[in-house]
Amino acid sequence: MLRIRFGESHPMLLSDLKVVEWSTWIAGPGCAAVMADWGAQVIKIESAAGDATRTFWPDTAESPGNPIFSNENRGKRGVVLDVGKPEGRAALIAILKDADVFVTNVRPGALKRARLDYDSLKAQLPRLIYANVTGYGLIGPEADVPAFDLTGFWTRSGVAHATIPPDQEPFTCRPGFGDHMTALATLSGVLAAVHERHQTGLGRQVETALIRAGCYALGWDYSIRLRYGEAVTAQPRDERPAALGGFFRTLDERWFCMASRGPGDFPAVMGAIGRPDLIDDPRCVPPITDLAVVREIRAVLDAKFATLTLAEALDLIQSVDVICAPMATLDEVVADPTAHEAGCFVETPDGWGGSFMAPAAPVRFPATPTGPAGPAPKLGEHTREVLAEAGYARAALEALIASGAAS
């Protein structure tokens, strides 16, 4: 596994980019964190209260490295500003003057009131790529409605309704699930704008929304619904139209998922489980449209897999090259050599002299080691350093801190 040692020179992928991130929770910080992993110089702006994710686990010598905050903020430098004060706003502008990218998930109305929205800054900072991460977009009556991925991505976009079978009580998505997809969407938009700026010399506004990312994630269903007026989404297991598709339970009370990619899978599976008689049954010629026949085939599969362990079932299905996978637990994935070989995890410094394993960014660049350039910053750890780089002389810097506009 390729690793970068903390403190050694970081890869050149984005090393010429200065990124300023003024956001909290996950989607905005996550976008900037991936850029930091890829070599960008990222400055995180926080209030004196700090990003809310700092509060979830203690970050002390006894329990170093808040895993949530570290995952979204590793490799960044941290600055505390009160942008509600004129001096704090001026300090942020000073930091932005030579920045390439600004990422924020502050609500549009608050940005406009602070005169820190794109329209207020674009003339002064024409090369700046300004990325808004929103719940419901920048315009319309709900532009300032607060949103988490649980509400904007999972619930409001239709993802939950399309995912949860109607015979089950609704359940929530896992924390950060839709935020990370929105973070990647924001990253792709930012990098497109960086590419454009190489040609035009000008920055631009980039905007993503949790609801839009959710609709894109649900693109299969929405493309059918928009074209034909209806789409079949999650159904109770007994109502699902695909005999081979879905989850099956094994002798050792484990589940695995099987997915058919073509008409050749049905005869392959029927032969593997010892039911070749069904291959030539005229009722079973794919596509099988009679739900009663689908249920009959599923019952045959259920009976067979109930006699096999998970390992035996997977070996059987994989022997005929049909797609399947076990429903793995977090513990199993953490211990799975395949997950490590695929680059799912990366060693992360904890800020106290040690390190721990954490999720990796979802893209690798073979032969180029990428990963955390350093730990997540302590609150305000780099305020003086960054402001000095922004042009503040020592006396002006100390006066700014004494005013409470920075700390």
Beta strands, then each sheet from edge to edge (+ up, - down):
strand 1: 18-22
strand 2: 41-46
strand 3: 77-80
strand 4: 101-104
strand 5: 129-134
strand 6: 205-209
strand 7: 246-249
strand 8: 255-259
strand 9: 323-326
strand 10: 345-349
strand 11: 355-359
sheet 1: 3+ 2+ 1+ 4+ 5+ 6+
sheet 2: 7+ 8- 9+
sheet 3: 10+ 11-
end
